[in-house]
Amino acid sequence: MVQSSQVLSAALGAGLAYVFPAAYSLAAPRLQGIVSKSPLVFDIQQNPPAESNSEPYECPADQGYRTEIVSLDPLLIYIHDFVSPREADLVIRAGESLLQPSPVTGYGGDGPASQARTSWSAPLPDVVDDAAVACVLRRAESFLGSVLMPGRDDIGAAQLVHYDNGQKFDLHHDWFRQPRLSDADAAAGRRRLYNRVATFFVVLQANCTAGETYFPQAVVPGAAKTQSGSTAHPHNDNDRTTESSLPIWREHENGGLAFRPVAGNALFWLNLFANGTGDTRTLHAGLPVGEGTKTAMNIWPRSYFGPDA
């Protein structure tokens, strides 16, 4: 089986050397407002407990996920079975007590909670504090292959995000218009900036209707149409369907692609071009959830540059 890192290396070419303009100056630390919340009870439905759930969690050597390249330009990959049901349950438990109104920090907004993003989110514990979070982050880092430069870049911090009925995140980019100086680097006087080179959106729980992830500028692959007009898988196999017989992704009525949330599966895309500038075609939205809830994990790998990178 071809490893995901090999697929990425082939798609990206010989490495990614991010060359940022020298004109960028070091930014001051970002002061992000935090909107406190009243105690709430979130309807996060845990996955059915397995017999082994009473045993200490051990990171599997091979999760056995499968990949499907949906778009090469921009690179957009659908990952089947990226996390197990138990891992999804443990990651949710690691962050659900910390959920607060989601801030807006990517390209398209910057600040505390707004009507553009009405979900709830929480930083997940540091990897040394939670074995399941650490395992998923290591899996993501392995998937990236040569995208991250050893000793310079890192996988970044993970975020838990939760959507209730009607909650959504309007069209936005995950990359920053101006690269950021992390709080830790600012405190240490370290002169380097970072940007989000890629995104993993990992669905942990999807007991809901609607709530698709929508890419309006994604190119529809060369695929046949079903009689209903929706995009069909080129090979007409079961890789993109579940017990509900609904396609995992479809051509949206306004153009682009919409991906239905499926627990355990993930979307991966590159946010930056090789020269470090943001790819505007990665514009995407979390469409409003209908009935039920959706919970996911955001992973934003960081690429650094500057005198101390």
C-alpha positions in Angstrom: 0.0 0.0 0.0 1.3 3.4 -0.9 1.9 5.5 2.2 0.1 8.8 2.5 3.4 10.6 2.9 4.5 9.2 -0.5 1.3 10.5 -2.0 1.9 13.9 -0.6 5.5 14.0 -1.6 4.5 13.1 -5.2 1.8 15.7 -5.3 3.9 18.5 -3.8 7.2 17.8 -5.7 10.6 17.8 -4.1 9.8 19.2 -0.7 8.2 22.5 0.3 10.7 25.3 0.8 8.6 28.2 2.1 10.1 31.4 0.9 8.5 34.4 2.6 9.1 38.0 1.6 11.8 39.7 3.7 9.4 42.6 4.1 7.4 40.8 6.7 8.2 42.2 10.2 7.7 40.4 13.4 4.2 40.9 14.6 3.2 41.7 18.2 1.6 38.9 20.1 -2.1 38.5 19.3 -4.4 39.4 22.0 -7.5 37.3 21.5 -10.6 38.1 23.4 -12.2 35.2 25.3 -15.9 35.2 25.7 -16.8 33.4 28.9 -19.8 31.2 29.0 -22.3 30.2 31.6 -22.3 26.5 32.6 -24.0 24.5 29.8 -24.8 20.9 29.3 -23.6 19.9 25.8 -25.4 17.1 24.1 -22.2 15.3 22.9 -23.2 11.7 22.4 -20.2 9.5 23.1 -19.5 6.5 20.9 -20.7 3.1 22.3 -18.2 1.8 24.8 -16.0 -1.0 23.6 -15.0 -3.9 25.9 -11.4 -2.6 25.9 -12.4 0.9 27.0 -11.6 0.0 30.6 -8.0 -0.8 29.6 -5.3 1.9 29.3 -5.3 3.5 25.8 -2.4 2.5 23.6 -1.6 4.2 20.3 -1.9 1.6 17.5 1.0 1.2 15.3 -1.2 1.4 12.2 -4.7 2.8 12.3 -5.4 1.4 8.8 -6.9 4.6 7.3 -7.6 4.9 3.6 -7.1 8.0 1.5 -9.0 9.4 -1.5 -7.5 12.3 -3.5 -10.5 14.5 -4.3 -8.6 17.4 -5.8 -4.9 17.9 -6.8 -5.0 21.6 -7.3 -5.6 22.6 -4.6 -4.7 19.4 -2.9 -7.7 18.1 -1.0 -7.7 14.5 0.4 -10.5 12.6 2.0 -9.3 10.2 4.7 -11.5 7.2 5.7 -11.2 5.9 9.3 -8.5 8.4 10.4 -9.5 7.9 14.1 -11.1 4.9 15.8 -14.4 5.1 17.7 -12.5 4.9 21.0 -10.0 7.6 20.0 -12.9 9.9 19.0 -14.5 9.3 22.4 -11.3 10.0 24.3 -10.5 13.2 22.3 -14.1 14.5 23.0 -13.7 13.7 26.7 -10.4 15.5 26.8 -11.8 18.9 25.7 -15.6 19.0 26.2 -15.4 20.6 29.7 -13.4 23.5 28.2 -15.8 24.4 25.5 -16.5 28.2 25.0 -17.9 30.3 22.2 -15.6 29.9 19.2 -13.3 32.9 18.3 -12.5 33.8 14.7 -8.8 33.9 14.0 -8.2 32.9 10.3 -8.4 34.9 7.1 -11.8 36.4 7.1 -12.0 37.6 10.7 -10.0 38.0 13.9 -11.4 38.3 17.3 -13.8 36.9 19.9 -17.0 35.1 19.1 -19.1 36.5 16.2 -22.2 35.6 14.2 -19.9 34.3 11.5 -18.9 31.4 13.8 -21.5 30.3 16.2 -20.0 27.0 17.3 -18.3 26.1 20.5 -14.6 25.2 20.7 -11.8 24.4 23.2 -8.0 23.9 23.0 -7.2 20.3 23.5 -4.8 19.3 26.3 -1.1 19.4 25.6 0.1 16.2 24.0 2.0 15.1 27.2 -1.3 15.2 29.1 -3.5 13.1 26.9 -2.4 9.9 25.1 -5.2 9.8 22.6 -4.7 13.4 21.5 -1.0 12.8 21.2 -1.6 9.7 19.1 -3.8 11.5 16.6 -1.3 14.3 16.3 1.5 11.9 15.7 -0.6 10.2 13.0 -1.3 13.6 11.4 2.4 14.5 11.5 3.3 11.1 9.8 0.7 11.7 7.2 2.3 15.1 6.3 5.6 13.5 5.2 8.0 16.2 3.9 5.5 19.1 4.4 7.0 19.9 7.8 10.7 20.6 8.1 12.2 18.7 11.1 13.6 21.0 13.7 11.7 24.0 12.4 8.0 23.3 11.9 5.5 21.5 14.2 2.1 20.0 14.2 0.6 22.9 16.2 -2.1 22.7 18.9 -5.3 20.8 18.3 -8.8 22.2 18.8 -12.1 20.6 19.7 -15.1 22.1 18.0 -18.8 21.4 18.7 -21.9 22.3 16.7 -25.5 22.2 17.9 -28.7 22.8 16.0 -28.3 25.8 13.6 -24.7 26.5 14.5 -22.2 27.1 11.7 -19.0 28.7 10.5 -19.4 31.0 7.5 -16.9 31.1 4.6 -13.3 31.6 5.7 -9.7 30.6 5.2 -7.6 28.8 7.9 -4.4 30.6 6.9 -3.5 34.0 8.2 -3.2 37.1 6.0 -0.2 38.1 8.1 1.8 35.3 9.7 1.6 35.2 13.5 4.0 35.3 16.5 3.0 32.7 19.0 2.6 33.7 22.7 5.4 31.3 23.7 7.8 32.8 21.2 6.9 36.3 22.2 7.6 35.6 25.8 10.9 34.0 25.0 11.9 36.8 22.6 12.2 34.4 19.7 12.1 36.1 16.3 10.0 33.8 14.1 6.5 33.8 12.7 4.2 31.0 11.6 1.3 30.2 9.4 -1.0 27.3 9.0 0.4 25.3 6.2 -2.4 22.7 6.1 -5.6 21.6 7.9 -6.9 18.3 9.2 -10.7 18.5 10.0 -11.4 15.2 11.8 -15.0 14.4 12.5 -15.4 12.7 15.9 -19.2 12.6 16.3 -21.9 13.2 13.7 -25.3 12.5 15.1 -26.9 15.2 13.0 -28.5 16.2 9.7 -26.9 18.7 7.4 -23.7 20.3 8.8 -21.6 19.7 5.7 -18.1 21.2 5.1 -18.4 23.2 1.9 -15.7 24.3 -0.5 -17.2 26.7 -3.1 -14.1 26.9 -5.2 -13.1 23.3 -5.2 -13.1 21.8 -8.7 -15.5 19.0 -9.2 -13.6 15.8 -10.3 -14.4 14.2 -13.6 -17.3 12.0 -12.3 -20.5 10.8 -13.7 -23.9 12.1 -12.5 -26.6 10.1 -10.9 -30.2 10.4 -12.1 -30.8 12.8 -9.2 -28.0 15.1 -10.5 -25.6 14.5 -7.6 -21.9 13.7 -8.2 -21.2 9.9 -8.3 -18.0 8.1 -7.5 -16.1 7.4 -10.7 -15.8 3.7 -9.8 -19.3 3.4 -8.2 -17.9 1.5 -5.2 -18.8 1.8 -1.5 -15.9 3.9 -0.4 -17.9 7.1 -0.3 -21.1 5.7 1.2 -22.2 4.5 4.6 -25.1 2.6 6.0 -27.3 5.6 5.1 -26.4 5.1 1.4 -25.8 8.9 1.1 -22.7 10.0 -0.8 -19.9 11.3 1.5 -19.3 14.2 -0.9 -21.5 15.8 -3.5 -21.5 18.7 -5.9 -23.2 21.6 -4.2 -26.1 23.3 -5.9 -24.2 26.6 -5.9 -21.0 25.0 -7.2 -18.0 23.5 -5.4 -18.1 20.4 -3.2 -19.8 19.7 0.1 -18.7 16.9 2.4 -21.1 15.2 4.8 -19.8 14.7 8.3 -19.0 11.0 9.0 -17.6 10.0 12.4 -14.0 8.8 12.2 -13.3 10.3 8.8 -11.2 13.4 8.0 -10.6 16.1 5.4 -7.0 17.3 4.7 -6.0 20.2 2.5 -3.0 22.5 2.0 -3.5 26.1 2.9 -0.3 27.7 1.5 1.4 27.8 -1.9 5.1 26.8 -2.0 6.1 30.4 -1.7 4.2 30.7 1.6 1.3 32.8 0.4 -2.3 31.6 1.1 -4.3 29.7 -1.4 -7.7 31.5 -1.7 -9.2 28.4 -3.3 -9.3 26.8 0.2 -12.2 29.0 1.1 -14.6 26.8 3.1 -17.5 26.9 5.5 -19.1 24.7 8.1 -22.7 24.7 6.9 -25.5 24.9 9.6 -26.2 21.7 11.5 -29.8 20.6 11.3 -31.1 18.2 13.9 -28.6 16.8 16.3 -24.9 17.7 17.0 -21.5 17.5 15.3 -18.1 17.4 17.1 -14.8 17.5 15.3 -11.0 18.1 15.8 -9.1 20.8 14.0 -5.4 20.3 13.5 -3.4 23.2 12.0 0.3 22.2 11.3 2.6 25.2 11.5 5.4 26.3 9.2 7.8 28.8 10.7 10.2 31.4 9.2 12.3 34.3 10.4 15.8 34.8 12.0 15.2 32.3 14.8 13.2 29.7 12.8 
